[in-house]
C-alpha cells in the first residue's frame, strides 16, 4: 500500500466496501475501512490520533475486489501480529474469541487468566495481575499477567472472584468473563 499525505476528502462520492473495528473501549476504538472512489481503492486507518489513507497497488486492489472483508480482516491480522500481545489484539479486532485460547482439558502447566469485560458496547480484554501490595486484580490495560501454577490454582481464583460482591462500572452489563489460557 502506498500512503498518501494529501488532504483526502471523503466527502466526495465514495462507496464503503468493508470495515473492521476494535471493540475494546467505550470510545476511541481503532478501525480499518476499505473505500472505493471511482476505480480507486483506499484503506483508511483510524489510529485514534489521526486517520491515514493508503491507495492500494494493483495486486492489492485485485485482492480487495475479490473479497473485500477478507482483505480488511487479513490486514488487521497482519497488524495484530506486530503487536506485543497478538492474542489480545486478535480478540480486540473481533478476529478471535477469548475461548479460542482456553486451555484444553487435562492441560498440565502454568496458566494465566484472560479477562473479558462485559460492557454494553465494548468488550475490553486484559489479564489478572498482581499489584504492588500483592493483592490480585485485573486490568484491561496491564500487559503483565499473574502466572498461576496450574489450571486448578487459576480456577480457584476465578471461583473466589465469582463469590465476592461485584460492583458494575458505568455502562458495564455484567461481571467480566474469565478464561484460563496458557502464558
N, C-alpha and C positions, 0 to 999 in steps of 0.2 A: 504494500500500500504506500502511496505517496501522500505525505501530509501536506496540507495546504495552509498557508498563513494569511491568505486573503480574507477579507471580511465577507464571509459566506452568508448570503441572505436566503434563509429557508422560507421567507415569505413568498418566494417565487413558487410557481406551480410545481409541486412535488408529490410523489407517492411514497408513503411509508410502507415498506415491504416486510420488515422483520424487526423485532425488538427483544432485548433480554435485559432485565432489571435485577439488581440486588434487592433483597427484602430483609435487610439486617437492621435498619434503623427506622424510626418513625418519620424521618425526613432525610433529605440529602443522600439518597442512595445512588450509587454509580449505575450507569446504564450504557448500553450499546444499541444503536439503531442503524438500520440499513434503509437508505432512501434512494429513490430513482428520480432523477430530474432529466426528462427527455431520455437520452440514451446513456446518460452518465450515472454511474452508481457511486454513492458516497456513504461511508461509515461515519457516524457521529459518536464520539466517545465523550460522555459526560463524566468528568473526574471529580466533581463537587466544586472544584475551584475554577475550572474552565471547561469549555467544550472544544474538543479537537475534531477536525474534519479530515478524512482521508479519502482521496479518489482511488478507486480500485483500478488496478492494472488489468490488462486483457485477460490473463489466466484467472485472476481472482473474480473478475466480472462474470466469466463463464460459470464458475462455481456458484457464485451468488445467484445467477439467473436460474440455474438448475434446481437448487434447493436453498432458498434464502434463509430460512430459520436454521437449518443445519450450518450454514456458513457463519451466521452470528454466534450460534452455540459453540462451534469449533473455535472461533476467535476468543470467546470468553474462557473456554477450557485452556487455550494457549496462554492467556494472561494469568489464569489461576495457577498454572504450572510454574510461573515465575515468582509466585508469592512464597513467603516463608512457610506458610501452612496451607498447602494445596487442598487438604480435606475441607477446612473451614471455608476457603474461597469457593470451591465447587458447590458446597451446600448453600452459601450465601447467594450464588448466581442461580440457584434452583436447578443445577445440573447434577446434583446428587442428593440423596436423602440421608439424614443422620443415621438411620438404621442400616444404610449400606455399609457402614464401618463397624457395626456391632460385632463383638467377639462371638465366635462360634461356640456352641455348647461343648463343654469339655475342654475349653482353652485353659492351658496352664501357663501362667506367666504374669508379668506386671501389666497393669491396666491404668487407664485414665478415664475420667468421666466427662463426656461431652454434654453440654447443657444447651438446650434449645428453648429460648424464650417463647412464650405463647401470647403475643400481643394481638390486638385486633387487625392490624395491618402490616405487621412485620414479624420476623422470626430471627432475632439475633442469636448467634451461636458463639459459645465460649466454652471454658473448661472450669472444673472445680480446681481451686488452688489454695495453697497455704498463705496466710498473710504473715506479717512480721511478728504477730503475737501468738503464732502457732494455732490460731483458730482457722477453721476451714470455711472458705467462702467460695462463691463462684462469681465470675465476671465475664461479660461478653467481649471485653477488650483485652484482658490479660492473656498473654501467649505462653505463660509458664505454668503448665498444669501440674497438679499434685499427682505423684505416681503412687498407686496403690499396689500392694504386694501381690494381690490376687483378685480374681473376679469376686470371690466371697467378701473380701475387705471392701471393695467398691460397692457391692450390693448392700452391705451393712450401712455404709454412709448414706446411700440412697434411701434405705428403709428409715433411718433416723431422721433424715431431712423431711421425708413424707409424713412422719409422725408429728413434727413440730408445727406450730401455728405459722401460717404463711400469709403475709400481707401483700396484696396485689399492688403493683405500682400503677401510676396513671396509664390508662389505656391497656393494661395487661388483662387478658381474658381469663387466664388460669395459671396454675403453677407451671414452672418450667418442666420440660421433659428431660429425663436423664438417660443417657445411653452409654453403656460401658464399651470402651474401644481399646485397641492396642495403642501403646505410646508411639 
